[in-house]
Amino acid sequence: MTQQDALNSDHPAEPPDSDHHQGESTPPPDNNSTPKRGRGSEPLWNNPITMAGAFLAIIGLLGLVTFGLFSLVAPSSNPYVDIVGFMIIPGILVLGLIVMPLGIVLRVRKLRRRDPAHQYTLRLSRIDLRDAAQLRAVKVVVGGTFILLPVVGVTSYHGYHFTDSVDFCSKACHTVMEPEATAYARSDHARVTCAECHIGTGASWFVKSKLSGTRQVLAMMRESYSRPIPPAIHELRPARETCETCHWPEKFFGAQLVERARFASDESSTRRDVAMLLKTGGGSRTGGNVEGIHMHIALEGRIEYVALDNELQEIPWVKMTDFDGNVTVYRSDGRPSTAPKPEGRARRMDCMDCHNRPSHRFPAPSEAVDSALADGEIEASLPFIKREAVAALVRSYPDTESATSGIETALRGFYKAGYPGVFETRLASIDRAVEVVQEIHRTTVFPYMKVDWRTYPDNIGHMYSPGCFRCHEGRHVDGQGRAISHACDGCHTFLNTVEGESGTSMLQEGAFIHSFALEGRHAALRCDRCHSGGNAPPTTCAGCHTKQADFRLGKLAGVDTPDLPAEPMAESVDCTDCHDVSQPVSLEAVNETCVDCHDEEYEPTLPGWREEIDRLLQEAGSTADAGDKRVLSELRQAGPLHNFEASRMILQRMAGSRYTD
């Protein structure tokens, strides 16, 4: 029996018959009892599946050795390298070890189908290097090992650097991560790798992030991912384990100077500089007083809250524990502070609750154009360039290519039609402005992923989203009715430019001075109520209260009624003639203003009109269908008393008419 017959059947070979040597005829061989040479007599392990398993096992073993040696010389651990070393490489080895016996089992089944009565056993081959065939096999294995070892080592080394790179995170799923990767490349953290913030160090968060990553890969393969992708704040580990490894809270102190350049939407794009001292303060008594903004993450105390939405914008419950362990609960839902906290997402406040977009900001069009104008990338001397650039950016485009074409058409068309002289003499400046605006759109708006400046609210500040005013709006009160402070000087001090006695300009600390005077309830409005990221509305009543102004003229959205009358005094009486914007709005105050102008015989009775309108609204609402409900909603928003006769007409016709968009 040769070495190639090491794995064969249990039946011993028949001894040669002595009669065969005495010239007696030899009967023909029986194919059913005597195994043939060839495939049927080869060892059971000699099949493609087992050989492939052995190859995988060898690769896995070499990979583990290489990973172990690399780990000894690596300066620090890396979560992505750990994926390869602790999951992928052992998986290859285990897969190979599973495939090897599987191939033998399948080989046995195949041979038994040929001869069900035949029995097979597994016997290890005897290694004999005097056998030329075995010697050649050993040379191949040893030579292949020495060839594969440096290959695997080099590829592992380059694989380490790739998995540790931003390209791995941003380009492996290019379409999905394009918005985040684009914003990251332009951020202050562009030299901080994704893994440092999104994973950090340690085994538990490594495993959690990798399980989450596996789910995301499957979603990518099935194209079942969300558009836009949800914010990552719920998946991030606490900022104390990531952000604070570089930003040391105990060393925070004082205030920082912040300067902003703002440009108006008028013809000359008038520049207005805003300067303030931002009271960042400190979060630990070891570095100074615990004060200012960073007091929210004070190391000796803590702030907890409950949010009702995934974006953490609706916060009805806040709990503050001070340095001495005293607890104060603030609520905005009208329930007592001792009541159980509402259902929702509970969090302990840390850096990420305000700095929720530290590396992935999508600036609003107005902000982005202001920056380009301040840096001189766009010439502010072009007529209405701020207004037209922002208007071109806020338009909706189906894709980036359409936006590129649409922005060029809008800007060049505006100057060609409205300022032909400027178009002829300053075409290069116009074309440069077009290029900059197109670039702003490419880096801030991603139609395929449904991402723009409105997608992810930025909690730093409160210009285009509630931000600080999620809690500091004056409605969160404790058990004694004391509200969380919403005073502006709690966080910043404005440095306003004033003229000195000698005609020189000086900076003077003071309150914020708006570009135009805000009185009464307008002075208490949140900034994001007017600042949407596009062009600011006209500084008139109709600029913000468009529905009310249109209704006075006999126009109501959703109602197609050509004969809807205009309010009799729509052209002769301005809004401020009836409304004192410096005082709280009330029906009685407006009624007194009417009496001041009209004689006593007229005696306009707004309370009586209100009573009639309320009755008609109730009657109409009880029988309204979907279309009528939409009309009633528009009427309530427009204010029925802004055009009493039109309101009465609409409500009286409601029973027999249907108003459509």
NUTIKE-174411 format. One line per 3 residues: number of its first residue (from 1); their letters; for each residue x, y, z negated of C-alpha. Coordinates in pm, whole numbers. Layout:
NUTIKE-174411
NUM	A	X,Y,Z; ...
//
This chain:
NUTIKE-174411
1	MTQ	0,0,0; 141,336,98; 123,658,-102
4	QDA	-156,775,126; -366,488,-11; -338,618,-370
7	LNS	-711,688,-380; -897,397,-222; -1154,135,-313
10	DHP	-1130,-99,-614; -1105,-409,-395; -748,-542,-399
13	AEP	-581,-620,-72; -613,-985,39; -284,-1184,33
16	PDS	-175,-1307,370; -298,-1655,457; -11,-1897,499
19	DHH	-204,-2073,774; -177,-1760,981; 196,-1821,1000
22	QGE	148,-2179,1119; 8,-2081,1453; -358,-2116,1364
25	STP	-585,-1871,1534; -682,-1560,1342; -1052,-1487,1323
28	PPD	-1165,-1138,1434; -1168,-881,1154; -1495,-806,978
31	NNS	-1552,-429,994; -1794,-446,699; -1543,-600,458
34	TPK	-1206,-464,561; -1148,-84,541; -1021,80,851
37	RGR	-720,300,873; -807,661,944; -1054,895,779
40	GSE	-1225,620,585; -906,522,403; -778,872,327
43	PLW	-765,991,-39; -1089,1138,-170; -924,1471,-246
46	NNP	-813,1511,113; -1119,1704,237; -1166,2069,340
49	ITM	-1383,2166,41; -1145,2031,-223; -846,2181,-46
52	AGA	-1022,2520,-34; -1094,2493,-407; -730,2411,-476
55	FLA	-626,2715,-273; -860,2940,-473; -733,2797,-802
58	IIG	-371,2861,-701; -453,3219,-597; -639,3276,-924
61	LLG	-350,3135,-1127; -98,3352,-945; -325,3652,-994
64	LVT	-347,3595,-1368; 31,3569,-1394; 73,3887,-1191
67	FGL	-189,4072,-1396; -24,3965,-1720; 318,4084,-1606
70	FSL	170,4410,-1478; -11,4470,-1809; 320,4448,-1993
73	VAP	473,4735,-1797; 159,4949,-1741; 173,5274,-1943
76	SSN	-191,5246,-2052; -498,5033,-1998; -741,5115,-1723
79	PYV	-1104,5002,-1715; -1106,4934,-1343; -789,4724,-1360
82	DIV	-951,4531,-1642; -1234,4442,-1404; -983,4270,-1178
85	GFM	-778,4115,-1456; -1055,3997,-1688; -1343,3932,-1449
88	IIP	-1250,3892,-1083; -924,3694,-1110; -1056,3447,-1373
91	GIL	-1369,3416,-1162; -1160,3311,-860; -974,3053,-1070
94	VLG	-1295,2909,-1220; -1459,2901,-878; -1165,2704,-740
97	LIV	-1179,2456,-1028; -1551,2404,-965; -1513,2364,-589
100	MPL	-1238,2099,-616; -1445,1821,-782; -1748,1927,-581
103	GIV	-1557,1842,-264; -1469,1498,-401; -1832,1430,-495
106	LRV	-1950,1529,-148; -1677,1310,4; -1791,1009,-198
109	RKL	-2153,1063,-98; -2055,1075,266; -1856,750,243
112	RRR	-2133,573,52; -2377,656,325; -2148,461,556
115	DPA	-2105,165,316; -2344,166,16; -2181,-144,-136
118	HQY	-1835,4,-146; -1708,134,-481; -1465,423,-515
121	TLR	-1246,529,-804; -1019,827,-855; -653,743,-901
124	LSR	-377,1001,-914; -105,971,-654; 247,877,-763
127	IDL	488,1152,-671; 792,1019,-495; 1021,1283,-343
130	RDA	1197,1004,-152; 883,992,60; 943,1235,347
133	AQL	574,1330,367; 557,1418,-2; 885,1609,16
136	RAV	749,1823,299; 432,1892,100; 634,2004,-203
139	KVV	842,2235,12; 529,2391,158; 376,2448,-189
142	VGG	694,2594,-340; 768,2810,-37; 410,2931,-19
145	TFI	419,3021,-389; 729,3236,-348; 570,3406,-47
148	LLP	233,3463,-216; 379,3590,-544; 520,3920,-408
151	VVG	221,3961,-179; -23,3929,-467; 201,4152,-680
154	VTS	214,4430,-424; -158,4414,-349; -238,4413,-722
157	YHG	-21,4720,-770; -192,4911,-489; -529,4776,-599
160	YHF	-462,4917,-945; -400,5265,-807; -704,5246,-580
163	TDS	-943,5139,-856; -803,5419,-1073; -864,5679,-803
166	VDF	-1150,5914,-739; -1183,5768,-389; -1296,5440,-542
169	CSK	-1581,5612,-726; -1681,5867,-465; -1624,5693,-132
172	ACH	-1710,5331,-199; -2075,5437,-192; -2015,5745,20
175	TVM	-2370,5840,113; -2510,5795,-237; -2226,5972,-418
178	EPE	-2161,6242,-158; -2337,6521,-355; -2159,6435,-681
181	ATA	-1820,6386,-512; -1847,6715,-322; -1933,6912,-635
184	YAR	-1661,6734,-834; -1391,6824,-581; -1475,7194,-627
187	SDH	-1506,7183,-1007; -1273,7271,-1293; -1233,6899,-1365
190	ARV	-1116,6803,-1017; -791,6664,-1158; -966,6451,-1421
193	TCA	-1052,6103,-1295; -1410,5984,-1300; -1330,5694,-1535
196	ECH	-1193,5925,-1805; -1534,6087,-1855; -1777,5818,-1741
199	IGT	-1611,5524,-1918; -1323,5622,-2143; -1135,5359,-2342
202	GAS	-1253,5056,-2536; -1411,4721,-2454; -1777,4784,-2542
205	WFV	-1830,5082,-2312; -1621,4910,-2046; -1858,4612,-2043
208	KSK	-2167,4836,-2054; -2048,5051,-1765; -1953,4750,-1554
211	LSG	-2289,4584,-1604; -2452,4911,-1502; -2216,4932,-1206
214	TRQ	-2314,4583,-1093; -2677,4686,-1092; -2591,4996,-891
217	VLA	-2395,4793,-634; -2696,4566,-583; -2920,4870,-543
220	MMR	-2676,5006,-286; -2681,4679,-91; -3061,4668,-95
223	ESY	-3091,5045,-35; -3322,5061,-336; -3138,5341,-515
226	SRP	-3317,5656,-625; -3294,5973,-422; -3180,6180,-596
229	IPP	-2989,5958,-834; -3095,6020,-1197; -2870,6227,-1424
232	AIH	-2598,6025,-1594; -2629,6182,-1939; -2825,5883,-2071
235	ELR	-2548,5644,-1964; -2253,5845,-2094; -2085,5765,-2421
238	PAR	-2080,6036,-2692; -1873,6341,-2601; -1663,6294,-2915
241	ETC	-1509,5990,-2746; -1450,6153,-2407; -1468,6534,-2381
244	ETC	-1317,6594,-2723; -1003,6396,-2643; -898,6705,-2442
247	HWP	-1117,6981,-2588; -1048,6994,-2962; -1353,7131,-3149
250	EKF	-1153,7206,-3461; -957,7465,-3263; -1255,7647,-3113
253	FGA	-1285,8005,-3233; -1365,8361,-3134; -1528,8498,-2820
256	QLV	-1441,8489,-2450; -1476,8763,-2195; -1705,8667,-1906
259	ERA	-1747,8886,-1599; -2000,8842,-1321; -2046,9034,-996
262	RFA	-2407,9062,-879; -2526,9201,-547; -2868,9342,-474
265	SDE	-3082,9244,-177; -3092,9597,-40; -2936,9719,284
268	SST	-2597,9793,132; -2591,9482,-93; -2520,9708,-389
271	RRD	-2270,9559,-632; -2337,9549,-1004; -2078,9414,-1248
274	VAM	-2191,9242,-1568; -1942,9191,-1851; -2006,9020,-2182
277	LLK	-1832,8865,-2478; -1953,8508,-2510; -1954,8404,-2873
280	TGG	-1833,8048,-2834; -1716,8043,-3195; -1596,7731,-3377
283	GSR	-1730,7397,-3490; -1507,7331,-3789; -1405,7525,-4097
286	TGG	-1043,7414,-4052; -999,7654,-3759; -1201,7946,-3888
289	NVE	-1566,8020,-3947; -1831,7782,-3821; -2022,8021,-3597
292	GIH	-2135,8099,-3248; -2237,7853,-2980; -2007,7572,-3090
295	MHI	-2178,7568,-3427; -2426,7333,-3256; -2160,7059,-3260
298	ALE	-2018,7140,-3604; -1823,6843,-3732; -1954,6881,-4087
301	GRI	-2321,6893,-3982; -2536,6776,-3698; -2834,6865,-3483
304	EYV	-3076,6602,-3353; -3368,6642,-3118; -3635,6456,-2923
307	ALD	-3700,6525,-2554; -4013,6423,-2369; -3857,6399,-2022
310	NEL	-3557,6229,-1865; -3390,6564,-1786; -3407,6665,-2156
313	QEI	-3583,6992,-2076; -3897,6957,-2292; -3788,6950,-2655
316	PWV	-4071,6973,-2912; -3874,6852,-3218; -3537,6963,-3358
319	KMT	-3370,6854,-3681; -3072,7036,-3830; -2856,6897,-4109
322	DFD	-2620,7156,-4254; -2281,7108,-4420; -2439,7046,-4763
325	GNV	-2681,6784,-4631; -2989,7010,-4630; -3236,6913,-4357
328	TVY	-3461,7151,-4163; -3708,7038,-3896; -3833,7275,-3627
331	RSD	-4132,7194,-3407; -4302,7359,-3112; -4594,7115,-3077
334	GRP	-4801,7273,-3354; -4764,6977,-3592; -4623,7018,-3946
337	STA	-4252,6961,-3990; -4320,6666,-4221; -4514,6477,-3953
340	PKP	-4340,6185,-3778; -4119,6291,-3492; -4279,6256,-3148
343	EGR	-4212,5970,-2910; -3939,6041,-2658; -3564,6033,-2608
346	ARR	-3385,6094,-2938; -3031,6232,-2923; -2769,6378,-3149
349	MDC	-2651,6700,-2994; -2299,6709,-2851; -2106,6887,-2575
352	MDC	-2307,6724,-2295; -2638,6870,-2408; -2525,7214,-2290
355	HNR	-2237,7122,-2059; -2454,6867,-1880; -2308,6946,-1536
358	PSH	-1940,7010,-1614; -1808,6862,-1289; -2117,6835,-1071
361	RFP	-2272,7182,-1044; -2472,7286,-742; -2481,7667,-758
364	APS	-2797,7844,-650; -2788,8027,-315; -2798,8368,-482
367	EAV	-2507,8278,-710; -2301,8120,-430; -2348,8420,-199
370	DSA	-2258,8659,-483; -1930,8470,-531; -1853,8484,-159
373	LAD	-1924,8858,-150; -1712,8922,-460; -1420,8723,-315
376	GEI	-1442,8908,17; -1523,8593,215; -1835,8774,336
379	EAS	-1816,9146,410; -2064,9323,184; -2080,9615,427
382	LPF	-2288,9411,672; -2646,9542,644; -2871,9324,429
385	IKR	-2614,9044,432; -2699,8929,77; -3071,8910,151
388	EAV	-3037,8739,487; -2772,8490,376; -2979,8379,79
391	AAL	-3294,8362,290; -3115,8134,539; -2997,7906,258
394	VRS	-3331,7860,84; -3507,7746,401; -3587,7376,419
397	YPD	-3392,7176,678; -3435,6805,761; -3060,6740,771
400	TES	-2723,6914,752; -2688,6943,1130; -3020,7127,1153
403	ATS	-2913,7356,869; -2586,7441,1044; -2771,7537,1359
406	GIE	-3055,7712,1175; -2824,7932,965; -2635,8050,1273
409	TAL	-2957,8124,1459; -3106,8314,1163; -2807,8538,1089
412	RGF	-2701,8610,1445; -3064,8664,1546; -3124,8911,1264
415	YKA	-2834,9137,1360; -2890,9102,1732; -3254,9212,1700
418	GYP	-3237,9456,1408; -2884,9596,1433; -2767,9560,1794
421	GVF	-2482,9807,1741; -2349,9610,1447; -2388,9289,1645
424	ETR	-2173,9423,1928; -1899,9586,1722; -1874,9348,1426
427	LAS	-1947,9010,1580; -1635,8857,1423; -1752,8957,1075
430	IDR	-2098,8817,1145; -1952,8488,1271; -1733,8464,962
433	AVE	-2038,8520,742; -2217,8243,934; -1929,8002,869
436	VVQ	-1923,8079,496; -2298,8041,457; -2289,7711,649
439	EIH	-2014,7589,417; -2221,7688,112; -2508,7480,243
442	RTT	-2286,7179,322; -2147,7175,-32; -2464,7249,-229
445	VFP	-2758,7100,-36; -2783,6733,65; -3116,6661,238
448	YMK	-3067,6283,264; -3022,6245,-112; -3280,6519,-185
451	VDW	-3027,6720,-384; -3000,7098,-410; -2957,7360,-682
454	RTY	-3302,7280,-827; -3249,6904,-865; -3041,6897,-1182
457	PDN	-3110,7177,-1433; -2789,7329,-1566; -2814,7393,-1940
460	IGH	-2523,7636,-1960; -2691,7973,-1990; -3051,8031,-1887
463	MYS	-3054,8204,-1549; -3209,7945,-1316; -3337,7689,-1571
466	PGC	-3449,7710,-1936; -3108,7609,-2070; -3067,7759,-2417
469	FRC	-3434,7858,-2421; -3535,7493,-2442; -3507,7549,-2817
472	HEG	-3428,7921,-2857; -3753,8056,-2716; -3911,8157,-3046
475	RHV	-4177,7884,-3058; -3983,7624,-3261; -4069,7692,-3626
478	DGQ	-3993,7517,-3954; -4227,7441,-4240; -4220,7804,-4358
481	GRA	-4294,7943,-4011; -3938,8061,-3948; -3839,8029,-3583
484	ISH	-3510,7924,-3431; -3337,8249,-3345; -3385,8377,-2990
487	ACD	-3199,8705,-3029; -2964,8778,-2740; -2681,8898,-2964
490	GCH	-2662,8559,-3128; -2462,8427,-2834; -2325,8726,-2644
493	TFL	-2244,9094,-2667; -2272,9294,-2347; -2010,9547,-2246
496	NTV	-2195,9822,-2065; -2020,10087,-1856; -2078,10440,-1980
499	EGE	-1941,10775,-1867; -1703,10944,-2108; -1679,11316,-2180
502	SGT	-1393,11360,-1936; -1574,11180,-1659; -1394,10851,-1714
505	SML	-1578,10521,-1743; -1568,10325,-2065; -1709,9996,-2189
508	QEG	-1950,10011,-2479; -2093,9718,-2674; -2468,9695,-2656
511	AFI	-2774,9506,-2539; -2821,9374,-2189; -2931,9639,-1939
514	HSF	-3145,9493,-1664; -3119,9622,-1309; -3459,9783,-1366
517	ALE	-3649,9855,-1687; -3841,9567,-1845; -4114,9658,-2090
520	GRH	-4353,9477,-2317; -4408,9112,-2240; -4181,9138,-1934
523	AAL	-3885,9203,-2165; -3952,8870,-2340; -3982,8659,-2026
526	RCD	-3733,8379,-1970; -3483,8464,-1699; -3571,8157,-1490
529	RCH	-3931,8276,-1460; -3816,8533,-1203; -3471,8409,-1099
532	SGG	-3539,8105,-883; -3203,8092,-706; -3328,8272,-397
535	NAP	-3372,8641,-336; -3514,8830,-632; -3877,8936,-588
538	PTT	-3953,9304,-516; -3956,9518,-828; -4329,9582,-804
541	CAG	-4630,9421,-962; -4716,9250,-635; -4359,9120,-611
544	CHT	-4428,8864,-885; -4806,8867,-916; -4872,8795,-549
547	KQA	-5190,8595,-603; -5346,8869,-810; -5246,9138,-559
550	DFR	-5381,8937,-264; -5708,8867,-444; -5761,9236,-498
553	LGK	-5743,9267,-117; -5996,8986,-65; -5754,8697,-5
556	LAG	-5748,8377,-205; -5531,8077,-126; -5737,7772,-35
559	VDT	-6053,7969,46; -6144,8031,409; -6399,8310,372
562	PDL	-6360,8595,625; -6621,8813,453; -6459,8795,108
565	PAE	-6472,9160,-7; -6176,9358,-132; -6184,9511,-476
568	PMA	-6325,9867,-435; -6025,10035,-596; -5755,9810,-446
571	ESV	-5608,10092,-234; -5655,10381,-476; -5574,10235,-818
574	DCT	-5239,10079,-901; -5198,9791,-1144; -5028,10011,-1403
577	DCH	-5325,10251,-1397; -5523,9984,-1584; -5248,9779,-1751
580	DVS	-5012,9935,-2003; -4716,9699,-1952; -4552,9818,-2274
583	QPV	-4844,9682,-2478; -4990,9331,-2518; -5253,9249,-2257
586	SLE	-5614,9243,-2380; -5955,9283,-2220; -6052,9551,-2469
589	AVN	-5745,9764,-2393; -5813,9750,-2018; -6180,9836,-2077
592	ETC	-6082,10145,-2275; -5862,10255,-1986; -6159,10225,-1751
595	VDC	-6374,10442,-1976; -6101,10707,-1984; -6137,10755,-1609
598	HDE	-6508,10694,-1553; -6781,10905,-1708; -6998,10766,-1983
601	EYE	-7287,10703,-1746; -7080,10445,-1557; -6965,10260,-1864
604	PTL	-6786,9967,-1699; -6825,9663,-1919; -6542,9419,-1859
607	PGW	-6655,9197,-2151; -6992,9156,-1979; -6828,9067,-1650
610	REE	-6606,8817,-1831; -6912,8654,-1989; -7085,8616,-1651
613	IDR	-6773,8480,-1480; -6712,8229,-1759; -7070,8102,-1723
616	LLQ	-7036,8066,-1346; -6700,7890,-1382; -6850,7642,-1626
619	EAG	-7146,7570,-1398; -6924,7528,-1093; -6675,7308,-1277
622	STA	-6944,7063,-1391; -7029,6963,-1031; -6702,7039,-852
625	DAG	-6539,6785,-623; -6166,6769,-550; -6179,7058,-301
628	DKR	-6382,7277,-535; -6144,7206,-823; -5856,7331,-613
631	VLS	-6046,7652,-538; -6134,7698,-905; -5769,7653,-999
634	ELR	-5661,7920,-750; -5935,8154,-874; -5826,8119,-1235
637	QAG	-5462,8188,-1140; -5562,8498,-941; -5775,8629,-1230
640	PLH	-6148,8652,-1150; -6177,9002,-1293; -5921,9139,-1046
643	NFE	-6202,9117,-790; -6531,9063,-970; -6759,9072,-664
646	ASR	-6542,8825,-472; -6536,8591,-769; -6910,8605,-805
649	MIL	-6955,8533,-433; -6721,8232,-441; -6881,8079,-748
652	QRM	-7238,8133,-627; -7157,7973,-292; -6975,7683,-455
655	AGS	-7281,7465,-477; -7352,7472,-103; -7013,7539,51
658	RYT	-6675,7368,59; -6357,7568,88; -6053,7405,249
661	D	-5687,7495,286
//
